[in-house]
């Protein structure tokens, strides 16, 4: 019991410290995500022409996912890499708190940064397509798992690569996902072998799970998609802990 209280106090203190340090991010990145969401939602119609109901669902969920990727894999790792360069991360690692507390306090900050942008996407899709997701605890749970998985992947990049490598790798992931992952267009437009590869990466399983719960779409391979997403979460989170614990 005492150990739980101690960890709770450590987490609260670390979270408040991280929040004060990154408090400027919430309004700035909310605006960035809003423009990003509007650009994709309205731009997809211009690029793809008139979309059917299935196409609008894919674009809606894909835009939510891309806005998460933009924060979790493109922006968050670069800020962490900057903290490494400035030796602020080394200072944090010397604090009397566990590595998991450091990670979860940072993740909670980025979740709070990501959620307003997600809400903007939902509103934009409702206004433009007339679509509104079915709210449920399962959808919220999958959304949080997706955000944490992508944050863990982004932090893995930042903890295992130098700052310049982090910038390049995060941008490559962002652009590759935007162009070559079937999350803004049907998977039928890609070669079969590429779809097989995507089924074992986290992006398409997360997309299918989000669409399954948001719009009640059937998902016969639900267990495999969920297992794939959780696998990437466990692997990336473990690599984050190892990266925080390793000595220079």
C-alpha positions as CSV (number, residue, x, y, z in Angstrom):
1,X,0.0,0.0,0.0
2,X,2.8,2.4,0.9
3,X,4.6,1.5,-2.3
4,X,1.5,2.3,-4.3
5,X,1.0,5.7,-2.6
6,X,4.7,6.5,-3.2
7,X,4.4,5.7,-6.9
8,X,1.3,7.7,-7.2
9,X,3.0,10.7,-5.6
10,X,6.0,10.2,-7.9
11,X,3.8,10.1,-10.9
12,X,1.8,13.1,-9.9
13,X,5.0,15.1,-9.3
14,X,6.7,14.0,-12.5
15,X,3.5,14.7,-14.5
16,X,3.1,18.2,-13.1
17,X,6.7,19.0,-13.9
18,X,6.4,17.7,-17.4
19,X,3.1,19.5,-17.9
20,X,4.6,22.9,-16.8
21,X,7.6,22.3,-19.1
22,X,5.4,21.4,-22.1
23,X,2.3,23.6,-21.4
24,X,2.9,25.7,-24.5
25,X,2.4,22.6,-26.7
26,X,-1.3,22.1,-26.1
27,X,-2.6,25.3,-27.8
28,X,0.0,25.3,-30.5
29,X,-0.3,21.6,-31.5
30,X,-4.1,21.8,-31.3
31,X,-4.1,24.5,-34.0
32,X,-1.5,22.5,-36.1
33,X,-3.7,19.4,-35.8
34,X,-6.8,21.3,-36.7
35,X,-5.2,22.6,-39.9
36,X,-3.8,19.1,-40.6
37,X,-7.2,17.5,-40.1
38,X,-9.0,20.0,-42.3
39,X,-6.4,19.7,-45.0
40,X,-6.8,15.9,-45.2
41,X,-10.6,15.8,-44.8
42,X,-11.3,18.4,-47.4
43,X,-8.3,17.6,-49.5
44,X,-9.1,13.9,-49.8
45,X,-12.4,14.8,-51.5
46,X,-10.4,16.9,-54.1
47,X,-7.8,14.1,-54.7
48,X,-10.2,11.1,-54.7
49,X,-13.3,12.7,-56.2
50,X,-16.7,11.8,-54.9
51,X,-16.4,9.3,-52.1
52,X,-19.0,6.6,-51.2
53,X,-20.0,5.8,-47.7
54,X,-17.2,3.3,-47.2
55,X,-14.7,5.7,-48.6
56,X,-15.8,8.5,-46.2
57,X,-15.5,6.1,-43.2
58,X,-11.9,5.2,-44.3
59,X,-10.9,8.8,-44.7
60,X,-12.5,9.8,-41.3
61,X,-10.7,7.0,-39.4
62,X,-7.5,7.5,-41.4
63,X,-7.4,11.2,-40.6
64,X,-7.8,10.5,-36.9
65,X,-4.9,8.0,-37.1
66,X,-2.7,10.3,-39.2
67,X,-3.2,13.2,-36.7
68,X,-2.1,10.8,-33.9
69,X,0.9,9.7,-35.9
70,X,1.9,13.3,-36.6
71,X,2.1,14.0,-32.9
72,X,3.3,10.6,-31.5
73,X,5.8,9.6,-34.2
74,X,6.7,12.9,-35.9
75,X,6.7,15.6,-33.2
76,X,7.1,13.9,-29.8
77,X,10.3,12.0,-30.8
78,X,12.0,15.2,-32.0
79,X,11.2,17.0,-28.7
80,X,12.6,14.0,-26.8
81,X,15.7,14.0,-29.0
82,X,16.2,17.6,-28.2
83,X,15.9,16.8,-24.5
84,X,18.7,14.2,-25.0
85,X,20.9,16.7,-26.7
86,X,20.3,19.3,-24.0
87,X,21.1,16.6,-21.3
88,X,17.7,17.3,-19.7
89,X,16.8,13.6,-20.2
90,X,19.9,12.6,-18.3
91,X,18.7,14.9,-15.4
92,X,15.3,13.2,-15.4
93,X,16.9,9.7,-15.4
94,X,18.8,10.7,-12.2
95,X,15.6,11.6,-10.4
96,X,14.4,9.0,-7.7
97,X,11.5,7.7,-9.9
98,X,11.2,4.6,-12.0
99,X,11.7,4.6,-15.7
100,X,8.0,3.5,-16.2
101,X,6.9,6.6,-14.2
102,X,8.9,8.8,-16.5
103,X,7.4,7.2,-19.6
104,X,3.8,7.3,-18.4
105,X,4.0,10.9,-17.2
106,X,5.3,11.9,-20.6
107,X,2.8,9.8,-22.4
108,X,-0.1,11.3,-20.5
109,X,1.1,14.8,-21.6
110,X,1.1,13.7,-25.2
111,X,-2.3,12.1,-24.9
112,X,-3.7,15.4,-23.7
113,X,-2.0,17.1,-26.6
114,X,-3.4,14.5,-29.1
115,X,-7.1,14.4,-27.9
116,X,-8.1,17.9,-29.0
117,X,-6.8,17.3,-32.5
118,X,-8.8,14.0,-32.6
119,X,-11.9,15.9,-31.6
120,X,-11.3,18.4,-34.4
121,X,-11.1,15.5,-36.9
122,X,-14.4,14.1,-35.6
123,X,-16.1,17.5,-36.0
124,X,-14.6,18.1,-39.5
125,X,-15.9,14.7,-40.7
126,X,-19.3,15.3,-39.2
127,X,-19.5,18.7,-41.0
128,X,-18.1,17.6,-44.3
129,X,-19.3,14.0,-44.6
130,X,-22.2,13.8,-42.1
131,X,-20.4,11.0,-40.3
132,X,-20.2,10.8,-36.5
133,X,-18.6,7.8,-34.8
134,X,-20.5,5.6,-32.3
135,X,-19.2,6.5,-28.9
136,X,-18.3,3.5,-26.7
137,X,-15.8,2.5,-24.1
138,X,-14.3,0.0,-26.6
139,X,-13.6,2.8,-29.1
140,X,-12.0,4.9,-26.3
141,X,-9.9,2.0,-25.2
142,X,-8.7,1.2,-28.7
143,X,-8.0,4.9,-29.3
144,X,-5.9,5.1,-26.1
145,X,-4.0,1.9,-27.0
146,X,-3.3,3.3,-30.5
147,X,-2.0,6.6,-29.1
148,X,0.2,4.8,-26.5
149,X,1.5,2.4,-29.1
150,X,2.5,5.1,-31.5
151,X,4.1,7.2,-28.6
152,X,6.1,4.1,-27.6
153,X,7.3,3.7,-31.2
154,X,8.2,7.4,-31.5
155,X,10.1,7.3,-28.2
156,X,11.9,4.1,-29.3
157,X,13.1,6.0,-32.4
158,X,14.2,9.0,-30.2
159,X,16.0,6.9,-27.6
160,X,17.9,4.6,-30.0
161,X,18.9,7.0,-32.7
162,X,20.8,10.3,-32.6
163,X,18.9,13.6,-33.0
164,X,19.5,13.8,-36.8
165,X,18.5,10.2,-37.3
166,X,15.4,10.7,-35.2
167,X,14.2,13.6,-37.4
168,X,14.8,11.6,-40.6
169,X,13.3,8.4,-39.3
170,X,10.1,10.0,-37.9
171,X,9.5,11.9,-41.1
172,X,10.0,8.7,-43.2
173,X,7.5,6.9,-41.0
174,X,5.0,9.8,-41.4
175,X,5.3,10.1,-45.2
176,X,5.4,6.3,-45.8
177,X,2.2,5.9,-43.7
178,X,0.5,8.7,-45.4
179,X,1.3,7.5,-48.9
180,X,1.7,3.7,-48.7
181,X,-0.5,2.5,-45.8
182,X,-4.1,1.9,-46.8
183,X,-5.6,4.1,-44.1
184,X,-6.9,6.9,-46.4
185,X,-7.9,4.6,-49.3
186,X,-9.1,1.0,-49.7
187,X,-6.5,-1.8,-49.3
188,X,-7.6,-3.1,-52.8
189,X,-5.6,-0.4,-54.4
190,X,-2.3,-1.9,-53.1
191,X,-0.6,-5.2,-54.2
192,X,-1.5,-8.2,-52.2
193,X,2.0,-8.7,-50.8
194,X,2.1,-5.1,-49.5
195,X,-1.3,-5.6,-47.7
196,X,0.1,-8.8,-46.1
197,X,3.1,-6.7,-44.8
198,X,0.8,-4.0,-43.5
199,X,-1.3,-6.5,-41.6
200,X,1.8,-7.2,-39.4
201,X,2.6,-3.6,-38.9
202,X,0.6,-1.6,-36.3
203,X,-0.9,1.0,-38.6
204,X,-3.5,-1.0,-40.5
205,X,-4.6,-3.2,-37.5
206,X,-5.2,0.1,-35.5
207,X,-7.1,1.5,-38.4
208,X,-9.3,-1.6,-38.8
209,X,-10.0,-1.7,-35.0
210,X,-10.9,2.0,-34.8
211,X,-13.2,1.7,-37.8
212,X,-14.7,-1.5,-36.4
213,X,-15.8,0.3,-33.2
214,X,-16.4,3.8,-34.6
215,X,-18.8,2.7,-37.4
216,X,-19.8,-0.9,-36.4
217,X,-17.9,-2.4,-39.3
218,X,-17.5,-6.2,-39.3
219,X,-13.9,-7.4,-38.5
220,X,-13.6,-11.2,-38.9
221,X,-9.9,-11.1,-37.9
222,X,-10.5,-9.0,-34.8
223,X,-8.4,-11.1,-32.5
224,X,-5.4,-11.1,-34.8
225,X,-5.6,-7.3,-35.4
226,X,-5.8,-6.7,-31.6
227,X,-2.9,-9.1,-30.9
228,X,-0.8,-7.4,-33.6
229,X,-1.4,-3.9,-32.1
230,X,-0.7,-5.2,-28.5
231,X,2.5,-6.9,-29.7
232,X,3.8,-3.7,-31.1
233,X,2.9,-1.9,-27.9
234,X,4.7,-4.4,-25.7
235,X,7.8,-4.4,-28.0
236,X,8.0,-0.7,-28.3
237,X,7.4,0.0,-24.6
238,X,10.1,-2.6,-23.6
239,X,12.6,-0.9,-26.0
240,X,11.7,2.4,-24.4
241,X,12.5,1.1,-20.9
242,X,15.7,-0.4,-22.1
243,X,16.7,2.8,-23.9
244,X,16.1,4.8,-20.8
245,X,18.0,2.4,-18.6
246,X,21.1,1.8,-20.8
247,X,24.4,3.5,-19.9
248,X,26.4,5.6,-22.3
